[in-house]
């Protein structure tokens, strides 16, 4: 006796229903995931600013003052020259390297600052002062 085997595939309508459901899921979920990328970059910038601020505080503890604007954040990596000359600069440095912000721009450093001993900030995604959303400047004074 021969046994008949029935192979059943998906109908075109079943495949189309699945495709519509997947399309709806992508339409609902994708905007939420895409918006998180910009928010994550802002969080990374805040964390990096906080780490740089901690390194600046260690520098000040060793040398009694913050690096000048001219010496910049590079003074946290390599022994700076010029005034003020560091008295007790740590031979290991205070950072392994000066990071760029998540948008590929340099962090801005001014000492003395307008709002304290120094100003440290990222210009945000647009790389220009001011802005809204992820283009807003992120300052050490806002996160501490």
CNS distance restraints for C-alpha pairs under 8 A (distance, minus, plus):
assign (resid  10 and name CA) (resid  14 and name CA) 6.16 0.50 0.50
assign (resid  10 and name CA) (resid  15 and name CA) 6.63 0.50 0.50
assign (resid  11 and name CA) (resid  15 and name CA) 6.44 0.50 0.50
assign (resid  12 and name CA) (resid  16 and name CA) 6.16 0.50 0.50
assign (resid  13 and name CA) (resid  17 and name CA) 6.15 0.50 0.50
assign (resid  14 and name CA) (resid  18 and name CA) 6.37 0.50 0.50
assign (resid  15 and name CA) (resid  19 and name CA) 6.22 0.50 0.50
assign (resid  16 and name CA) (resid  20 and name CA) 6.17 0.50 0.50
assign (resid  17 and name CA) (resid  21 and name CA) 6.28 0.50 0.50
assign (resid  18 and name CA) (resid  22 and name CA) 6.19 0.50 0.50
assign (resid  19 and name CA) (resid  23 and name CA) 6.03 0.50 0.50
assign (resid  20 and name CA) (resid  24 and name CA) 6.20 0.50 0.50
assign (resid  21 and name CA) (resid  25 and name CA) 6.29 0.50 0.50
assign (resid  22 and name CA) (resid  26 and name CA) 6.21 0.50 0.50
assign (resid  23 and name CA) (resid  27 and name CA) 6.14 0.50 0.50
assign (resid  24 and name CA) (resid  28 and name CA) 6.23 0.50 0.50
assign (resid  25 and name CA) (resid  29 and name CA) 5.93 0.50 0.50
assign (resid  26 and name CA) (resid  30 and name CA) 5.38 0.50 0.50
assign (resid  27 and name CA) (resid  31 and name CA) 7.15 0.50 0.50
assign (resid  28 and name CA) (resid  32 and name CA) 7.46 0.50 0.50
assign (resid  29 and name CA) (resid  33 and name CA) 6.43 0.50 0.50
assign (resid  30 and name CA) (resid  34 and name CA) 5.99 0.50 0.50
assign (resid  31 and name CA) (resid  35 and name CA) 6.12 0.50 0.50
assign (resid  32 and name CA) (resid  36 and name CA) 6.62 0.50 0.50
assign (resid  33 and name CA) (resid  37 and name CA) 7.19 0.50 0.50
assign (resid  34 and name CA) (resid  38 and name CA) 7.78 0.50 0.50
assign (resid  35 and name CA) (resid  39 and name CA) 6.74 0.50 0.50
assign (resid  36 and name CA) (resid  40 and name CA) 5.92 0.50 0.50
assign (resid  37 and name CA) (resid  41 and name CA) 6.39 0.50 0.50
assign (resid  38 and name CA) (resid  42 and name CA) 6.51 0.50 0.50
assign (resid  38 and name CA) (resid 134 and name CA) 6.31 0.50 0.50
assign (resid  39 and name CA) (resid  43 and name CA) 6.37 0.50 0.50
assign (resid  39 and name CA) (resid 134 and name CA) 7.24 0.50 0.50
assign (resid  40 and name CA) (resid  44 and name CA) 6.16 0.50 0.50
assign (resid  41 and name CA) (resid  45 and name CA) 6.16 0.50 0.50
assign (resid  41 and name CA) (resid 102 and name CA) 5.65 0.50 0.50
assign (resid  41 and name CA) (resid 103 and name CA) 7.78 0.50 0.50
assign (resid  42 and name CA) (resid  46 and name CA) 6.27 0.50 0.50
assign (resid  42 and name CA) (resid 102 and name CA) 7.80 0.50 0.50
assign (resid  42 and name CA) (resid 124 and name CA) 7.83 0.50 0.50
assign (resid  42 and name CA) (resid 134 and name CA) 6.68 0.50 0.50
assign (resid  42 and name CA) (resid 138 and name CA) 7.93 0.50 0.50
assign (resid  43 and name CA) (resid  47 and name CA) 6.24 0.50 0.50
assign (resid  44 and name CA) (resid  48 and name CA) 6.13 0.50 0.50
assign (resid  44 and name CA) (resid 102 and name CA) 6.83 0.50 0.50
assign (resid  45 and name CA) (resid  49 and name CA) 6.07 0.50 0.50
assign (resid  45 and name CA) (resid 101 and name CA) 5.79 0.50 0.50
assign (resid  45 and name CA) (resid 102 and name CA) 6.26 0.50 0.50
assign (resid  45 and name CA) (resid 122 and name CA) 7.24 0.50 0.50
assign (resid  45 and name CA) (resid 138 and name CA) 7.48 0.50 0.50
assign (resid  46 and name CA) (resid  50 and name CA) 6.17 0.50 0.50
assign (resid  46 and name CA) (resid 138 and name CA) 7.00 0.50 0.50
assign (resid  46 and name CA) (resid 140 and name CA) 7.79 0.50 0.50
assign (resid  46 and name CA) (resid 143 and name CA) 6.80 0.50 0.50
assign (resid  47 and name CA) (resid  51 and name CA) 6.24 0.50 0.50
assign (resid  48 and name CA) (resid  52 and name CA) 6.15 0.50 0.50
assign (resid  48 and name CA) (resid  99 and name CA) 7.60 0.50 0.50
assign (resid  48 and name CA) (resid 101 and name CA) 7.67 0.50 0.50
assign (resid  49 and name CA) (resid  53 and name CA) 6.04 0.50 0.50
assign (resid  49 and name CA) (resid 120 and name CA) 7.19 0.50 0.50
assign (resid  49 and name CA) (resid 121 and name CA) 7.08 0.50 0.50
assign (resid  49 and name CA) (resid 139 and name CA) 7.71 0.50 0.50
assign (resid  49 and name CA) (resid 140 and name CA) 6.20 0.50 0.50
assign (resid  50 and name CA) (resid  54 and name CA) 6.26 0.50 0.50
assign (resid  50 and name CA) (resid 140 and name CA) 6.86 0.50 0.50
assign (resid  50 and name CA) (resid 143 and name CA) 7.52 0.50 0.50
assign (resid  50 and name CA) (resid 144 and name CA) 7.67 0.50 0.50
assign (resid  51 and name CA) (resid  55 and name CA) 6.35 0.50 0.50
assign (resid  52 and name CA) (resid  56 and name CA) 6.15 0.50 0.50
assign (resid  52 and name CA) (resid  95 and name CA) 7.79 0.50 0.50
assign (resid  53 and name CA) (resid  57 and name CA) 6.23 0.50 0.50
assign (resid  53 and name CA) (resid 120 and name CA) 7.81 0.50 0.50
assign (resid  53 and name CA) (resid 140 and name CA) 7.35 0.50 0.50
assign (resid  54 and name CA) (resid  58 and name CA) 6.36 0.50 0.50
assign (resid  55 and name CA) (resid  59 and name CA) 6.19 0.50 0.50
assign (resid  55 and name CA) (resid  76 and name CA) 6.96 0.50 0.50
assign (resid  55 and name CA) (resid  94 and name CA) 5.40 0.50 0.50
assign (resid  55 and name CA) (resid  95 and name CA) 6.71 0.50 0.50
assign (resid  56 and name CA) (resid  60 and name CA) 6.21 0.50 0.50
assign (resid  56 and name CA) (resid  66 and name CA) 6.53 0.50 0.50
assign (resid  56 and name CA) (resid  67 and name CA) 7.95 0.50 0.50
assign (resid  56 and name CA) (resid  76 and name CA) 7.17 0.50 0.50
assign (resid  56 and name CA) (resid  94 and name CA) 7.79 0.50 0.50
assign (resid  57 and name CA) (resid  61 and name CA) 6.22 0.50 0.50
assign (resid  57 and name CA) (resid  66 and name CA) 7.60 0.50 0.50
assign (resid  58 and name CA) (resid  62 and name CA) 6.35 0.50 0.50
assign (resid  58 and name CA) (resid  94 and name CA) 7.28 0.50 0.50
assign (resid  59 and name CA) (resid  63 and name CA) 5.99 0.50 0.50
assign (resid  59 and name CA) (resid  64 and name CA) 7.87 0.50 0.50
assign (resid  59 and name CA) (resid  65 and name CA) 7.48 0.50 0.50
assign (resid  59 and name CA) (resid  66 and name CA) 6.56 0.50 0.50
assign (resid  59 and name CA) (resid  67 and name CA) 7.91 0.50 0.50
assign (resid  59 and name CA) (resid  76 and name CA) 7.17 0.50 0.50
assign (resid  59 and name CA) (resid  89 and name CA) 7.21 0.50 0.50
assign (resid  59 and name CA) (resid  90 and name CA) 7.96 0.50 0.50
assign (resid  59 and name CA) (resid  94 and name CA) 6.95 0.50 0.50
assign (resid  60 and name CA) (resid  64 and name CA) 4.89 0.50 0.50
assign (resid  60 and name CA) (resid  65 and name CA) 4.56 0.50 0.50
assign (resid  60 and name CA) (resid  66 and name CA) 5.02 0.50 0.50
assign (resid  60 and name CA) (resid  67 and name CA) 7.95 0.50 0.50
assign (resid  61 and name CA) (resid  65 and name CA) 7.46 0.50 0.50
assign (resid  62 and name CA) (resid  87 and name CA) 7.42 0.50 0.50
assign (resid  62 and name CA) (resid  88 and name CA) 5.36 0.50 0.50
assign (resid  62 and name CA) (resid  89 and name CA) 6.44 0.50 0.50
assign (resid  62 and name CA) (resid  90 and name CA) 7.54 0.50 0.50
assign (resid  63 and name CA) (resid  86 and name CA) 5.31 0.50 0.50
assign (resid  63 and name CA) (resid  87 and name CA) 5.25 0.50 0.50
assign (resid  63 and name CA) (resid  88 and name CA) 5.39 0.50 0.50
assign (resid  63 and name CA) (resid  89 and name CA) 6.51 0.50 0.50
assign (resid  66 and name CA) (resid 111 and name CA) 7.26 0.50 0.50
assign (resid  66 and name CA) (resid 117 and name CA) 7.68 0.50 0.50
assign (resid  66 and name CA) (resid 118 and name CA) 7.81 0.50 0.50
assign (resid  67 and name CA) (resid  71 and name CA) 5.77 0.50 0.50
assign (resid  67 and name CA) (resid  72 and name CA) 6.24 0.50 0.50
assign (resid  67 and name CA) (resid  73 and name CA) 7.51 0.50 0.50
assign (resid  67 and name CA) (resid  75 and name CA) 6.50 0.50 0.50
assign (resid  67 and name CA) (resid  84 and name CA) 7.14 0.50 0.50
assign (resid  67 and name CA) (resid 111 and name CA) 7.07 0.50 0.50
assign (resid  68 and name CA) (resid  72 and name CA) 6.11 0.50 0.50
assign (resid  68 and name CA) (resid  83 and name CA) 7.34 0.50 0.50
assign (resid  68 and name CA) (resid  84 and name CA) 6.97 0.50 0.50
assign (resid  68 and name CA) (resid 110 and name CA) 7.37 0.50 0.50
assign (resid  68 and name CA) (resid 111 and name CA) 5.30 0.50 0.50
assign (resid  68 and name CA) (resid 112 and name CA) 7.30 0.50 0.50
assign (resid  69 and name CA) (resid 109 and name CA) 6.40 0.50 0.50
assign (resid  69 and name CA) (resid 110 and name CA) 4.86 0.50 0.50
assign (resid  69 and name CA) (resid 111 and name CA) 4.98 0.50 0.50
assign (resid  69 and name CA) (resid 112 and name CA) 7.53 0.50 0.50
assign (resid  71 and name CA) (resid  75 and name CA) 5.82 0.50 0.50
assign (resid  71 and name CA) (resid  80 and name CA) 6.05 0.50 0.50
assign (resid  71 and name CA) (resid  81 and name CA) 7.16 0.50 0.50
assign (resid  71 and name CA) (resid  82 and name CA) 7.36 0.50 0.50
assign (resid  72 and name CA) (resid 109 and name CA) 6.40 0.50 0.50
assign (resid  72 and name CA) (resid 110 and name CA) 7.64 0.50 0.50
assign (resid  73 and name CA) (resid  77 and name CA) 7.59 0.50 0.50
assign (resid  73 and name CA) (resid  98 and name CA) 6.68 0.50 0.50
assign (resid  73 and name CA) (resid 109 and name CA) 6.91 0.50 0.50
assign (resid  74 and name CA) (resid  78 and name CA) 6.12 0.50 0.50
assign (resid  74 and name CA) (resid  80 and name CA) 7.50 0.50 0.50
assign (resid  74 and name CA) (resid  97 and name CA) 7.91 0.50 0.50
assign (resid  74 and name CA) (resid  98 and name CA) 6.53 0.50 0.50
assign (resid  75 and name CA) (resid  79 and name CA) 5.68 0.50 0.50
assign (resid  75 and name CA) (resid  80 and name CA) 4.93 0.50 0.50
assign (resid  76 and name CA) (resid  93 and name CA) 5.74 0.50 0.50
assign (resid  76 and name CA) (resid  94 and name CA) 4.88 0.50 0.50
assign (resid  76 and name CA) (resid  95 and name CA) 5.64 0.50 0.50
assign (resid  76 and name CA) (resid  97 and name CA) 7.99 0.50 0.50
assign (resid  76 and name CA) (resid  98 and name CA) 7.69 0.50 0.50
assign (resid  77 and name CA) (resid  93 and name CA) 4.97 0.50 0.50
assign (resid  77 and name CA) (resid  94 and name CA) 6.01 0.50 0.50
assign (resid  77 and name CA) (resid  95 and name CA) 5.35 0.50 0.50
assign (resid  77 and name CA) (resid  96 and name CA) 6.03 0.50 0.50
assign (resid  77 and name CA) (resid  97 and name CA) 5.82 0.50 0.50
assign (resid  77 and name CA) (resid  98 and name CA) 7.05 0.50 0.50
assign (resid  78 and name CA) (resid  93 and name CA) 6.34 0.50 0.50
assign (resid  79 and name CA) (resid  86 and name CA) 7.79 0.50 0.50
assign (resid  79 and name CA) (resid  89 and name CA) 6.59 0.50 0.50
assign (resid  79 and name CA) (resid  91 and name CA) 7.73 0.50 0.50
assign (resid  79 and name CA) (resid  93 and name CA) 7.52 0.50 0.50
assign (resid  80 and name CA) (resid  85 and name CA) 7.18 0.50 0.50
assign (resid  80 and name CA) (resid  86 and name CA) 7.26 0.50 0.50
assign (resid  81 and name CA) (resid  85 and name CA) 6.30 0.50 0.50
assign (resid  89 and name CA) (resid  93 and name CA) 7.36 0.50 0.50
assign (resid  90 and name CA) (resid  94 and name CA) 7.09 0.50 0.50
assign (resid  99 and name CA) (resid 106 and name CA) 7.45 0.50 0.50
assign (resid  99 and name CA) (resid 107 and name CA) 7.85 0.50 0.50
assign (resid 100 and name CA) (resid 104 and name CA) 5.42 0.50 0.50
assign (resid 100 and name CA) (resid 105 and name CA) 5.38 0.50 0.50
assign (resid 100 and name CA) (resid 106 and name CA) 4.85 0.50 0.50
assign (resid 100 and name CA) (resid 107 and name CA) 6.36 0.50 0.50
assign (resid 101 and name CA) (resid 105 and name CA) 5.38 0.50 0.50
assign (resid 101 and name CA) (resid 106 and name CA) 6.11 0.50 0.50
assign (resid 101 and name CA) (resid 107 and name CA) 6.27 0.50 0.50
assign (resid 101 and name CA) (resid 122 and name CA) 6.62 0.50 0.50
assign (resid 103 and name CA) (resid 124 and name CA) 7.21 0.50 0.50
assign (resid 103 and name CA) (resid 125 and name CA) 5.64 0.50 0.50
assign (resid 103 and name CA) (resid 127 and name CA) 7.97 0.50 0.50
assign (resid 105 and name CA) (resid 122 and name CA) 7.77 0.50 0.50
assign (resid 105 and name CA) (resid 123 and name CA) 7.92 0.50 0.50
assign (resid 105 and name CA) (resid 127 and name CA) 6.77 0.50 0.50
assign (resid 106 and name CA) (resid 122 and name CA) 7.42 0.50 0.50
assign (resid 107 and name CA) (resid 120 and name CA) 6.89 0.50 0.50
assign (resid 107 and name CA) (resid 121 and name CA) 5.77 0.50 0.50
assign (resid 107 and name CA) (resid 122 and name CA) 5.07 0.50 0.50
assign (resid 107 and name CA) (resid 123 and name CA) 7.61 0.50 0.50
assign (resid 108 and name CA) (resid 119 and name CA) 7.64 0.50 0.50
assign (resid 108 and name CA) (resid 120 and name CA) 5.54 0.50 0.50
assign (resid 108 and name CA) (resid 121 and name CA) 5.25 0.50 0.50
assign (resid 108 and name CA) (resid 122 and name CA) 6.16 0.50 0.50
assign (resid 108 and name CA) (resid 123 and name CA) 7.76 0.50 0.50
assign (resid 109 and name CA) (resid 118 and name CA) 7.08 0.50 0.50
assign (resid 109 and name CA) (resid 119 and name CA) 5.62 0.50 0.50
assign (resid 109 and name CA) (resid 120 and name CA) 4.64 0.50 0.50
assign (resid 109 and name CA) (resid 121 and name CA) 6.83 0.50 0.50
assign (resid 110 and name CA) (resid 118 and name CA) 5.54 0.50 0.50
assign (resid 110 and name CA) (resid 119 and name CA) 5.11 0.50 0.50
assign (resid 110 and name CA) (resid 120 and name CA) 6.69 0.50 0.50
assign (resid 111 and name CA) (resid 117 and name CA) 6.24 0.50 0.50
assign (resid 111 and name CA) (resid 118 and name CA) 4.37 0.50 0.50
assign (resid 111 and name CA) (resid 119 and name CA) 6.51 0.50 0.50
assign (resid 112 and name CA) (resid 116 and name CA) 7.00 0.50 0.50
assign (resid 112 and name CA) (resid 117 and name CA) 4.93 0.50 0.50
assign (resid 112 and name CA) (resid 118 and name CA) 4.75 0.50 0.50
assign (resid 112 and name CA) (resid 119 and name CA) 7.34 0.50 0.50
assign (resid 113 and name CA) (resid 117 and name CA) 5.34 0.50 0.50
assign (resid 113 and name CA) (resid 118 and name CA) 3.89 0.50 0.50
assign (resid 113 and name CA) (resid 119 and name CA) 4.66 0.50 0.50
assign (resid 114 and name CA) (resid 118 and name CA) 7.24 0.50 0.50
assign (resid 114 and name CA) (resid 119 and name CA) 6.83 0.50 0.50
assign (resid 115 and name CA) (resid 119 and name CA) 6.76 0.50 0.50
assign (resid 115 and name CA) (resid 141 and name CA) 7.68 0.50 0.50
assign (resid 119 and name CA) (resid 139 and name CA) 7.41 0.50 0.50
assign (resid 119 and name CA) (resid 140 and name CA) 7.00 0.50 0.50
assign (resid 119 and name CA) (resid 141 and name CA) 7.73 0.50 0.50
assign (resid 120 and name CA) (resid 139 and name CA) 5.90 0.50 0.50
assign (resid 120 and name CA) (resid 140 and name CA) 5.53 0.50 0.50
assign (resid 121 and name CA) (resid 137 and name CA) 6.78 0.50 0.50
assign (resid 121 and name CA) (resid 138 and name CA) 5.38 0.50 0.50
assign (resid 121 and name CA) (resid 139 and name CA) 4.16 0.50 0.50
assign (resid 121 and name CA) (resid 140 and name CA) 6.03 0.50 0.50
assign (resid 122 and name CA) (resid 127 and name CA) 7.88 0.50 0.50
assign (resid 122 and name CA) (resid 137 and name CA) 5.60 0.50 0.50
assign (resid 122 and name CA) (resid 138 and name CA) 5.15 0.50 0.50
assign (resid 122 and name CA) (resid 139 and name CA) 6.54 0.50 0.50
assign (resid 123 and name CA) (resid 127 and name CA) 4.83 0.50 0.50
assign (resid 123 and name CA) (resid 128 and name CA) 5.44 0.50 0.50
assign (resid 123 and name CA) (resid 129 and name CA) 5.64 0.50 0.50
assign (resid 123 and name CA) (resid 130 and name CA) 7.37 0.50 0.50
assign (resid 123 and name CA) (resid 135 and name CA) 7.11 0.50 0.50
assign (resid 123 and name CA) (resid 136 and name CA) 6.84 0.50 0.50
assign (resid 123 and name CA) (resid 137 and name CA) 4.51 0.50 0.50
assign (resid 123 and name CA) (resid 138 and name CA) 6.61 0.50 0.50
assign (resid 124 and name CA) (resid 128 and name CA) 7.29 0.50 0.50
assign (resid 124 and name CA) (resid 131 and name CA) 7.89 0.50 0.50
assign (resid 124 and name CA) (resid 134 and name CA) 6.08 0.50 0.50
assign (resid 124 and name CA) (resid 135 and name CA) 4.42 0.50 0.50
assign (resid 124 and name CA) (resid 136 and name CA) 5.36 0.50 0.50
assign (resid 124 and name CA) (resid 137 and name CA) 5.03 0.50 0.50
assign (resid 124 and name CA) (resid 138 and name CA) 6.59 0.50 0.50
assign (resid 125 and name CA) (resid 134 and name CA) 5.83 0.50 0.50
assign (resid 125 and name CA) (resid 135 and name CA) 4.53 0.50 0.50
assign (resid 125 and name CA) (resid 136 and name CA) 7.59 0.50 0.50
assign (resid 126 and name CA) (resid 131 and name CA) 7.63 0.50 0.50
assign (resid 126 and name CA) (resid 135 and name CA) 5.22 0.50 0.50
assign (resid 127 and name CA) (resid 135 and name CA) 7.55 0.50 0.50
assign (resid 128 and name CA) (resid 135 and name CA) 7.99 0.50 0.50
assign (resid 129 and name CA) (resid 136 and name CA) 7.82 0.50 0.50
assign (resid 129 and name CA) (resid 137 and name CA) 6.46 0.50 0.50
assign (resid 130 and name CA) (resid 135 and name CA) 7.33 0.50 0.50
assign (resid 130 and name CA) (resid 136 and name CA) 5.66 0.50 0.50
assign (resid 130 and name CA) (resid 137 and name CA) 5.82 0.50 0.50
assign (resid 131 and name CA) (resid 135 and name CA) 4.89 0.50 0.50
assign (resid 131 and name CA) (resid 136 and name CA) 4.47 0.50 0.50
assign (resid 131 and name CA) (resid 137 and name CA) 6.89 0.50 0.50
assign (resid 132 and name CA) (resid 136 and name CA) 4.74 0.50 0.50
assign (resid 138 and name CA) (resid 142 and name CA) 7.15 0.50 0.50
assign (resid 139 and name CA) (resid 143 and name CA) 6.85 0.50 0.50
assign (resid 140 and name CA) (resid 144 and name CA) 6.18 0.50 0.50
